Amino acid sequence: MTTLFKKQTVVPITELEQSMLCQSDGNLRTKTLQEEFQSGVRWQKIPTRYMKISPGDLDKEIAYCKDKLKDRLLILGHHYQRQEVIKYADVTGDSYKLSKIASMESNKKWIVFCGVHFMAETADLLTGRKQNVILPNMTAGCSMADMAQFQDVSDAWTDLGTILNSDSLIPVTYMNSTASIKSICGKNNGIVCTSSNAEKAFEWSFNKGEKILFLPDQHLGRNTGLKIGIKDHEMVVWDPNMIMGGLSKKEIMSSKLILWKGHCSVHTRFTEDQIKNSRINDPEVNVIVHPECTREVVDASDYNGSTEYIIETINNADSNTTWAVGTEINLVKRLAENNPDKKVYCLDSMVCPCSTMYRIHPAYLLWVLEGLIAGFLINKIEVSDHDRKYSRIAVDRMLNL
């Protein structure tokens, strides 16, 4: 019998901070940075002058900087950013779409990515050496990505290798992971995927091997596995806080899909009860959720898919339809504003923006732009040569699907 000892549990700070920005009144109005610092989450230190600049003055100063830098500057805005940041973006989209666009804009010297750290890393992987990727606030991380630390994943790969033939196990990582995790996949015959092409990545992997180790989101992994016909008993969850992931040799050997114990702090807030209440209030409601939600929520919804899928579905829906949406609140509010002929609202009545995305305050954007004008490169994101090489291999395999 295998004895499973618990290791020291480490909860990412980004996960602990997620609830600090939740509010019941639905008011996401941007305040001065000094006021927002009082939320209790970590913020990157910034020169004092930026702390009290009013939203109106920020607007004028950012517009001036953009005009000054326009021929060499590209500002990317992820869909989950607050509207006060999105309005400055040259392009909006999900993480992969934005990185791909950045790679095509080879004439742009500075790529300012208003998103989170792993997104800026991906942009650095795909852009040229002479381009510079900048993240306005270095504390804008991702709780899901933080749940798959390099040493934990490396240890898990070694442990699994004592039981399985390494050639039979294919590592697949979600785009929402660090470059070091993408590098592990690239180095070990694995691949990167997005929520849009996860099924294709799974099918590609099963053509290469017998089992998949999926990182770092157990829910996207499980929902994708079910879509391609993997049975419940063929999926197990690897807990990095347990010896051998908390699994027996028999469980590992009989599995087809090993899911890393990670999740999205935003999407796991949505529940079956929220869906039930929406249907009670309006039996005609359409429920659409992201596949990072739990299996129970995905099963109870009418539609599920990537951020771009959610946007496209609602934008193309018939007038006078109602949509209850299970994804980040800033995107839901934008969808509601852009579709006045429909009723669009968030499943969760408590307003909880992604606490790390929210840290891209306009004051940070102004700070890095003024730095460029003054000749300073602030918060440059640079992936190591080793991780760049192997991460790019894993990403290229996805591009070739």
C-alpha positions in Angstrom: 0.0 0.0 0.0 1.3 3.4 -0.9 1.5 5.9 2.0 0.8 9.5 0.9 2.4 12.2 2.9 1.3 15.8 2.7 3.9 18.3 1.8 3.8 21.9 2.9 0.8 23.6 1.2 1.6 26.8 -0.5 -1.3 29.0 -1.6 -0.3 31.7 -4.2 -0.7 35.2 -2.8 -2.6 36.1 -6.0 -5.2 33.5 -5.0 -5.5 35.0 -1.5 -5.9 38.5 -2.9 -8.7 37.6 -5.4 -11.6 38.5 -3.0 -10.1 41.8 -1.9 -11.6 43.7 -4.8 -15.1 42.1 -4.7 -18.0 44.5 -4.1 -21.7 44.3 -4.0 -22.7 47.7 -5.6 -21.2 46.9 -9.1 -19.3 50.2 -9.2 -16.0 49.6 -10.9 -15.2 53.3 -11.4 -11.5 53.9 -11.6 -10.2 56.0 -8.7 -6.8 57.7 -8.1 -4.1 55.2 -7.6 -3.7 56.4 -4.0 -7.3 55.4 -3.3 -7.0 52.1 -5.0 -3.9 51.2 -3.0 -6.2 51.0 0.0 -7.8 47.8 -1.4 -5.1 45.8 0.4 -3.7 43.9 -2.6 0.0 44.2 -3.6 0.8 47.0 -6.0 4.2 47.7 -7.6 5.9 50.8 -6.1 5.6 53.8 -8.4 6.9 57.4 -8.2 4.7 59.5 -5.9 3.7 61.9 -8.6 1.4 59.3 -10.2 -0.5 58.5 -7.0 -2.9 61.4 -7.0 -3.3 62.1 -10.8 -7.1 62.3 -11.5 -8.6 60.1 -14.2 -9.2 63.2 -16.3 -5.6 64.3 -16.2 -4.4 60.7 -16.8 -6.5 60.7 -20.0 -4.8 63.9 -21.3 -1.3 62.8 -20.4 -1.7 59.3 -21.9 -3.1 60.7 -25.1 -0.1 63.1 -25.3 2.4 60.2 -24.8 0.6 58.0 -27.4 0.8 60.8 -29.9 4.5 61.3 -29.2 5.3 57.6 -29.5 2.7 56.5 -32.1 5.0 55.2 -34.9 6.9 52.9 -32.6 4.3 52.0 -29.9 1.6 49.3 -29.8 -0.7 49.1 -26.8 -2.4 45.7 -26.3 -5.5 45.5 -24.1 -6.8 42.1 -22.8 -10.6 41.7 -22.7 -10.6 41.6 -18.9 -9.0 45.0 -18.5 -11.1 47.8 -17.0 -12.7 50.2 -19.6 -10.4 53.0 -18.4 -7.5 51.1 -19.8 -9.1 49.4 -22.8 -9.9 52.8 -24.3 -6.1 53.4 -24.7 -5.5 50.1 -26.4 -4.6 49.9 -30.1 -5.8 46.3 -30.2 -8.1 44.3 -27.9 -8.4 40.5 -27.6 -7.5 37.4 -25.6 -3.9 36.6 -24.7 -2.9 34.5 -27.7 -4.6 36.8 -30.3 -2.8 39.8 -28.8 0.6 38.1 -28.8 0.1 37.0 -32.4 -0.8 40.5 -33.5 2.3 41.8 -31.7 4.4 39.3 -33.7 3.0 40.7 -36.9 3.8 44.3 -36.0 7.6 44.0 -36.4 7.9 47.8 -37.0 6.7 48.5 -33.4 9.7 48.9 -31.1 7.6 49.0 -27.8 4.8 46.5 -27.1 2.9 47.6 -23.9 0.8 44.6 -22.8 -2.1 45.6 -20.6 -2.7 42.1 -19.3 -0.9 39.8 -16.9 2.7 38.5 -16.7 2.3 35.2 -18.6 0.7 37.1 -21.5 3.6 39.5 -21.7 6.0 36.5 -21.7 4.1 35.0 -24.6 4.3 38.2 -26.5 8.1 38.3 -25.9 8.4 34.7 -27.2 6.6 35.6 -30.4 8.1 39.0 -31.2 11.5 39.9 -32.6 14.6 40.5 -30.6 14.6 44.2 -31.4 11.1 44.6 -29.9 10.5 45.3 -26.3 7.6 43.9 -24.4 6.5 46.0 -21.3 4.1 45.1 -18.5 2.8 48.3 -16.8 2.6 46.7 -13.4 4.8 43.8 -12.4 2.4 42.6 -9.7 -0.2 41.8 -12.4 0.3 38.1 -12.3 -2.1 35.2 -12.6 -3.3 33.0 -9.7 -3.8 30.0 -12.1 -0.3 30.3 -13.5 1.1 30.7 -10.0 -0.4 27.3 -9.0 2.0 25.5 -11.3 5.4 26.5 -10.0 8.4 25.3 -12.1 10.0 23.2 -9.3 6.7 21.5 -8.5 6.0 20.6 -12.2 9.6 19.5 -12.6 9.4 17.3 -9.6 6.0 15.9 -10.8 7.5 15.0 -14.2 10.4 13.2 -12.5 8.0 11.3 -10.1 5.8 10.3 -13.0 8.8 9.0 -14.9 9.5 6.5 -12.1 6.1 4.8 -12.9 5.5 5.6 -16.6 7.5 5.4 -19.8 8.2 9.1 -20.4 7.5 8.7 -24.1 3.9 7.6 -23.3 3.1 10.7 -21.3 2.6 14.0 -23.2 2.6 17.3 -21.2 0.1 19.8 -22.4 0.0 23.3 -20.9 -2.7 25.9 -21.2 -1.5 29.3 -22.5 -2.2 30.6 -19.0 1.1 29.4 -17.7 4.6 30.7 -17.3 7.3 30.4 -19.9 9.2 28.0 -17.7 6.2 25.6 -17.7 5.8 26.0 -21.5 9.5 25.2 -21.7 9.0 21.9 -19.9 6.4 20.9 -22.4 8.5 21.9 -25.4 11.5 19.9 -24.0 9.4 16.8 -23.4 7.4 16.4 -26.7 4.5 18.5 -25.4 2.4 21.3 -26.6 0.7 24.5 -25.6 -3.1 25.1 -26.1 -5.7 27.8 -25.7 -9.3 27.3 -24.6 -10.2 27.5 -28.3 -8.0 24.7 -29.5 -7.6 22.5 -26.4 -9.6 19.6 -28.1 -7.2 19.6 -31.1 -4.2 19.7 -28.7 -5.6 16.7 -26.8 -6.1 14.7 -30.0 -2.6 15.6 -31.2 -1.2 14.4 -27.9 -3.1 11.1 -27.9 -1.6 10.5 -31.4 1.8 10.9 -29.8 1.4 9.0 -26.5 -1.0 7.2 -24.2 -1.6 9.7 -21.5 -1.7 13.5 -21.0 -0.4 15.6 -18.1 -2.5 18.8 -18.3 -1.4 22.0 -16.7 -2.3 24.2 -14.9 -6.2 24.3 -14.9 -7.9 21.1 -13.9 -11.3 22.4 -15.0 -10.4 23.2 -18.6 -8.6 19.9 -18.7 -11.6 17.9 -17.4 -14.1 19.7 -19.6 -12.0 19.1 -22.6 -11.4 15.5 -21.7 -15.1 14.9 -21.4 -15.7 16.5 -24.8 -13.4 14.1 -26.6 -14.8 11.0 -24.8 -12.5 10.4 -21.8 -14.4 8.8 -19.0 -14.5 10.1 -15.4 -12.6 7.2 -14.0 -9.8 7.8 -16.6 -9.1 11.2 -15.1 -7.1 11.9 -11.9 -6.0 15.1 -10.2 -2.3 15.6 -9.3 -2.0 17.6 -6.1 1.5 19.2 -6.0 1.1 19.5 -2.2 1.0 15.7 -1.8 3.7 13.1 -2.3 3.3 11.5 -5.7 0.5 14.0 -6.3 -1.7 12.1 -3.7 -2.1 9.3 -6.2 -1.4 5.6 -6.0 0.6 3.8 -8.7 -2.6 2.0 -9.8 -4.5 5.3 -10.2 -1.6 6.8 -12.3 -1.3 3.6 -14.5 -5.0 3.3 -15.2 -5.5 7.0 -16.0 -5.5 8.7 -19.5 -5.6 12.3 -18.2 -3.6 13.6 -15.3 -5.0 17.0 -14.3 -2.9 19.5 -12.3 -4.7 20.8 -9.3 -5.0 24.4 -10.4 -7.9 26.7 -11.2 -9.0 30.2 -12.2 -10.0 32.3 -9.2 -12.5 34.2 -11.3 -14.3 31.4 -13.1 -14.6 29.0 -10.1 -16.8 31.7 -8.4 -19.7 30.7 -10.7 -22.1 28.0 -9.4 -25.0 25.8 -10.4 -27.2 27.8 -8.0 -26.5 31.0 -9.8 -27.6 29.3 -13.0 -30.8 27.9 -11.4 -31.7 31.3 -10.1 -31.2 32.9 -13.5 -33.5 30.3 -15.0 -36.1 30.9 -12.3 -36.1 34.6 -12.9 -36.2 34.2 -16.7 -36.9 30.7 -18.2 -35.8 32.0 -21.6 -32.4 33.1 -20.5 -29.3 31.8 -22.4 -26.5 30.8 -20.0 -23.0 31.0 -21.5 -19.8 30.3 -19.5 -16.0 29.8 -19.9 -14.6 26.3 -19.9 -12.4 27.3 -16.9 -15.6 27.0 -14.9 -16.3 23.7 -13.0 -17.7 20.8 -14.8 -21.1 21.2 -13.0 -21.4 24.8 -14.2 -20.4 23.9 -17.7 -22.9 21.0 -17.8 -25.7 23.3 -16.5 -25.0 26.0 -19.1 -26.4 26.3 -22.6 -23.1 27.3 -24.2 -19.5 27.2 -23.2 -16.4 28.4 -24.9 -13.4 30.7 -25.0 -13.5 34.4 -24.4 -13.6 35.1 -28.1 -16.4 32.5 -28.5 -18.5 34.2 -25.8 -18.0 37.6 -27.4 -18.9 36.3 -30.9 -21.9 34.4 -29.7 -23.5 37.3 -27.8 -22.6 39.8 -30.5 -24.3 37.7 -33.2 -27.4 36.7 -31.0 -30.9 37.8 -31.9 -32.2 41.1 -30.5 -34.3 40.9 -27.3 -32.5 37.8 -26.1 -31.2 37.5 -22.5 -27.7 36.3 -21.6 -26.3 35.3 -18.2 -22.6 35.2 -18.6 -20.0 33.3 -16.5 -16.8 35.1 -17.1 -14.8 38.2 -15.9 -17.0 41.2 -15.0 -15.2 43.9 -17.1 -15.9 41.9 -20.2 -19.5 41.2 -19.3 -20.1 44.9 -18.7 -18.5 45.7 -22.1 -20.7 43.1 -23.8 -23.8 44.7 -22.2 -22.8 48.2 -23.3 -22.0 47.0 -26.9 -25.3 45.0 -27.2 -28.0 47.5 -26.0 -30.7 45.4 -27.9 -30.0 42.5 -25.5 -30.0 41.9 -21.8 -26.5 40.8 -20.8 -25.5 40.3 -17.1 -23.0 38.4 -15.0 -24.1 35.2 -13.3 -22.4 36.3 -10.1 -24.2 39.2 -8.4 -21.1 40.0 -6.4 -18.8 42.0 -8.6 -15.3 40.4 -8.5 -12.9 41.7 -11.2 -9.8 39.6 -11.8 -7.6 41.1 -9.0 -4.4 40.9 -11.0 -5.8 42.3 -14.3 -7.2 45.1 -12.3 -3.7 46.2 -11.2 -3.1 47.7 -14.7 -4.3 51.1 -13.5 -4.0 54.0 -16.1 -1.4 55.6 -13.8 1.0 52.6 -14.4 0.4 52.9 -18.2 1.3 56.6 -18.0 4.4 55.8 -16.0 5.9 53.4 -18.5 4.9 55.6 -21.5 6.6 58.7 -19.9 9.6 56.5 -19.2 9.9 55.6 -22.9 9.7 59.3 -23.8 12.5 60.0 -21.3 14.6 57.1 -22.6 13.9 54.6 -19.8 12.6 51.1 -20.4 10.5 50.3 -17.3 9.2 46.8 -16.6 10.6 45.1 -19.7 9.6 41.4 -19.9 12.4 39.1 -21.1 12.2 35.4 -21.3 15.5 33.5 -20.8 17.2 32.0 -23.9 16.6 28.5 -22.5 12.9 29.0 -21.9 12.5 31.0 -25.1 13.9 28.1 -27.1 11.8 25.3 -25.7 8.6 27.4 -25.1 8.7 28.4 -28.7 8.9 24.7 -29.7 5.7 24.0 -27.7 3.9 27.1 -29.1 5.0 26.2 -32.7 3.5 22.8 -32.3 0.2 24.4 -31.4 0.4 26.8 -34.4 0.9 23.8 -36.7 -2.2 22.0 -35.5 
